[in-house]
Amino acid sequence: MILPILSWLLGTLFLLAVLGIASLVLATLWIAAKAERLVPPVGKFIEVDGNRIHYVDQGEGQPIVFVHGLGAQLHHFRHTLFERFGPGYRLIALDRPGSGYSVRARGATGRLPEQAEIVRRFIEALGLERPLVVGHSLGGAVALTLAVEHPEAISGIALLAPLTHLEAGMREKSGLLYIPSRPLRWIMAYTMAIPTSLRYARPTMEFIFAPRVFPADYMVDAGGWLGLRPTHFYATSSDVVAVEQDLGRIEQRYGEIVMPAGILFGTADRVIDIRTHGEPMQDKIETLDFESVDGLGHMPQFNEPDRVIAFIKRLAARAFSKPTSNRLHNNFKEPFG
């Protein structure tokens, strides 16, 4: 009598578990479909070493390439800055591989040297002549890696609240995003991660934007919905796991950077601390243009777009000040005086 009851209980529990998982998968797919309906692709696509890169390309003049941060996408620049910039600049923002509508190549790791190489090849594929690169948050770490490992490809870097140093406790700060196992990462992406992220989207965004107000148009016009898709979560988690493999080595080489470089950082940033990732950079890059903004959080391009544009233009003036024919030559000449 006990065995049939136990078998029935186990069968019932198994059925409930299957139904629970199925409901999470269906909810994930429904949320992802809604996200893609509300925020469709707006740019062009190009293949770069097996990565399908989605990007926007606007204007004519001095080329500036924008690299977004963790879990973000190109709308963080397109929506906030592009229409305010004015003439004389060619503005290109890309979705980093796996983010937005860009698809990461099979077997890709998301490590910083890999991402920097993809940006270098993207610049080459578009025929851009040594652009200024703007990097926000994790995109700042990608830009710094590009400046260290491929200085001949760019003219300068303008960094917004950049991730610059490997610090203790990074895994703990990453929370549920730190998933070293690829299979488990995939399972989480298609079950619990997206419904949970949607439930906590507002408090998460309020924390990221603090102490400023979370913009009402962020989810649609600034592409926020795109982060609520399983492929995007998987790529974001991959980036979190990968960054610690190289950042410590890359930061040891910041003193090699001789190109025009600048950092704009908010003193009230709760995501990346200016005291750890901003202020120490003044002693590592000799010609660094460092601008701190009192009371500003982690999203300067949203909260202080005019200040950010002025900062980028200031760096562009330095980066593009040399005659085009001499810039590549001078890139190798400058370290030797």
N, C-alpha and C positions, 0 to 999 in steps of 0.2 A: 504493500500500500504506500509506503514512504517513497519508494523509487519512482513510481508513476507521477506522484506529486512533485518530486524534485525535478524530474525531467520536464514536467509542464512549466514549472517556475523558470528553469533555465531557458527553455524555448521561448517563453514570454519575454524574459529579459533580453535575449538575443534579438528578438523581433523588434522590441522597443529601441534597442541600440541601433539597429539597421535603419529604422524609421527616423530616429534622431539625426543620424549622419546624413540620410537622404534629404531631410528637411534643410539641413545646413548647406548642403551642396546646391539644392534648388534655390535657396535664399541668396547664396553667393552669386549664382549665375543670373538671377533676376536683378540684383544690385548692379552687377557688371554691365548688363544690357542697358539698364537705365543710365548708367554713367556714360556709356558710349553714345546713347541717344541724345543726352543733354550736352555733351562736349565731344563733338565729332572731330576728326582730323581737320586741320586748317592749313597745312603746308604741303611741302613736297616730300618725296622719299628718295633715298639714294642708298645703294649697297656699299658698305665699307667693310671689307674683310669678313664677309659673312654676316655682318650686322645690318639690319634694315633700319636706317636712320630717318626719322621724321624731323623736319626742320622748317623754319620760316625764314625768309630772306627778303628784306625790305630796304628800299632806298639805294642811293648811289654815293660813292665817295670812299672815305677811309673805312676799312673793314674792321668791324668789332664783332667778336664771337662770344656768345653768352652761354655759360655752363651752369645749370641749376643744381640745387642741393639735394639732400636725401629725401626720397619720397615725393619729390616735386616734378615739374615738367616745364616746358618752354613758356607756358602762359604766365609764369612768374615774372617774366621779363616783357613778353609781348603785350600783355594787358596793362602793365604798370608803367613802362618806360617808352615803348617804341613811338607812340603817337606824340609824345612830348619832346622828342629828341631834336627835331628840326632837321634842316637839310645839311648835306655835306658828309653824311655817314651811311655806310652800308651795314645794316644791323642784321645779324644772323643768330638765331637762337635754335638750339637743337634739343631734342629729348635724348638724354643719355641712354645708352643701350639698356633695354628692359623697362625704362620709364616712359610715361606718356604712351605714344604710339610707336616708339622705336622697339625693335625686336632684337634681343641679344643673340649672338651667334651660338650655335650648339657647342657645348663644352667650354664656353667662356666663364671666367671666374669672377669678374667684377673688380679685380685688384687694381690699385691705382696706376701702376705702369701700363697695364692693359688699357684702361680707360684713357690715359693720356695719349697713348699710341693711336687709339681710335680717333680722338680729336685731331691729332696731327694728320692722320690720313684723310679725315673729313675736310680739313683745311686744304690739303693738297688736291682732293677730288673736286672741290669747288673752285680751284685756281686762285685762292686768296693769297695775296702777297704779304706775308708776315703780319697778320692782324694783331690788334690788341685783344686779349682774352679777359673777359669778366667772369669771375667765379664766385658763386654764393654758397656759403656753408661747406658741405662736402665738395661742391663744385670748386671751391677755393683750393682744397687739397689736390684736386685733379689739375687745376691751373698751375699750382706750385710744382707738381710733378712734371708737368709739361715744360715749365721754365727751367727745371733742373736737368731733365733728361733730353729735351729737344729744343734748346734755346734758339737754334737757327730757324725754327718754324714760326716764331712769333716775335713781336716787337715790344711787348710789355704785358703786365698783368695788373688788373684792378680787382681787388678782392673785397667782398662784402661779407662781414661776419664769418670769416673763413675758419674751417677746421684746420689747425696747423700742427698740433702736437698730439702724440700718443700719451694719454694720461691714465692714471690708475682709476679703476672703477668704470671704464667705458662700457664694459659688458653689462654691468648692473644698470647703468643709465639707459641702455638700449632696450631693456625690458623684454617683451615678448618678441621683439624683432631679432634678437640674437638666437638663431637656430642653426647650429653648425651642420647638422645632418641634412643633406639635400632631400632625401625622401620625406623626412618629417616636415621640412620646410614646405614641400609641395602639398602634403596632406593638410597642414595648417592653412595654407593659402586657399584651398578649395573647400574648407569646412568652417572652422571657427573664426579665422582672422578677419574676414570681411564683415560679417554681421556684427562682430564685436567692435570693429573699427567704426562702423556706421553709428553704433549706439553711443560711442564715446567721441564722435567726431568734433562736436562743439567744444567740450572741455579741452580736448587735445589742441584744437586750433587757438582757443583762448590762451592756453599756456604758451604756445609758440609765438603768438603776437604780443603777449604781455610785455610791458604794461600798457601798450596801446590797444585800441579796440579791434576786434576781429571783424574784417570787412564783410558787409552783408552780401556782396556780390562774389565772394571768394569761390564758392563751390561751383558756380557755373562759369562766370566770366574769367575767373583766374584758374579754372581747370581743376578745382579741388576734388570734384567727383572722380577724376581719373585715377586717383590713388585708391579708390574703392573697387579694385579689380584684382583677381587672384594673381595674374601675371605681374602686375605692378608690385604687389606685396612680396612676391617671391624675389623680384629683383632688388627691392629695398632691403630685405633681409640678407640677401647675398652681399650687398654693398656693406652692410654693417659688419658681417663676419669677415669680409675681405680686407677692410681698411686697416686693421691692426697688423696685418702681415707685412706692410710696407711703410706705413707712415713714420715709424720710428727711424727707419733708415733714411727716408727722404728728408726728414727734418734736420739730419746731420749735415745736409748739403746746402742749406739755405744761404750760407755765406758765399756760395758760388754764383748767386744771382747778381748780375750786373746790369740787366736791362731795367728800364723804368718800371717801378713797382709801387703799388699803393694799397693801403688797407683802410676801409671805413668800418668802424665798429661802434655799436651802441653800448653805453655803460650799463644799461639795465637788461642786457641780453641774458635770459634765463636758460637758453638752450646751450650756447657755447660761451664760456666765460672770457671776457676781454682780458682778465688778469693772467689767464693761462694761454690763450690762443692769439691775443692781439698785442698787448704791451711788450712781451718778450721779443717779438719780431723786430722791434726797433734796433735791437743790438745785433741782429743777425743779417739784415739786408742793409747795406751801408747807405744806399740812396733812397730808402723807403719813405714814401709820402704817407704819414700816418694821421688819420683823422678820427677822433673819438667824438661821439655825440651823446650828450647828457640826456638820460631819460628814454633813450631809444632801445628797442628790443631787437629781436632776431630777424625782423623782416623789413629792412630799411627801404627796399624798392617799393614797398606798399605804403609805408608810413611817411617816408621823406623822399618821394620820387625826384623832386627838383634838386635836392641836395645830392642825391645819388648821381643824377645826370651831370651836374656840375663837377662832381668828383671824377666821373669817367672821362668827361671831356678834358679835364686837367691832365689826366694820365695819357689820353690820346694825343694831346699837344706835345707831351714829352716823347711819346713813343714814335710819333710820325714826324718829328722835327728834323731828322737827318734826310738828306737827299736819298731817294729810292735806290739809286745805283750804288750808294756807298753803305747802305744799312747792313747788308749781309757781311761785307768785309769788316765793318766796324764792330760787329757783334763778336768777332774773334779777336779783334785788336784791343778792345777796351780793357780786358783783364790784365794786360801787360803794360798798361799805361800809354 
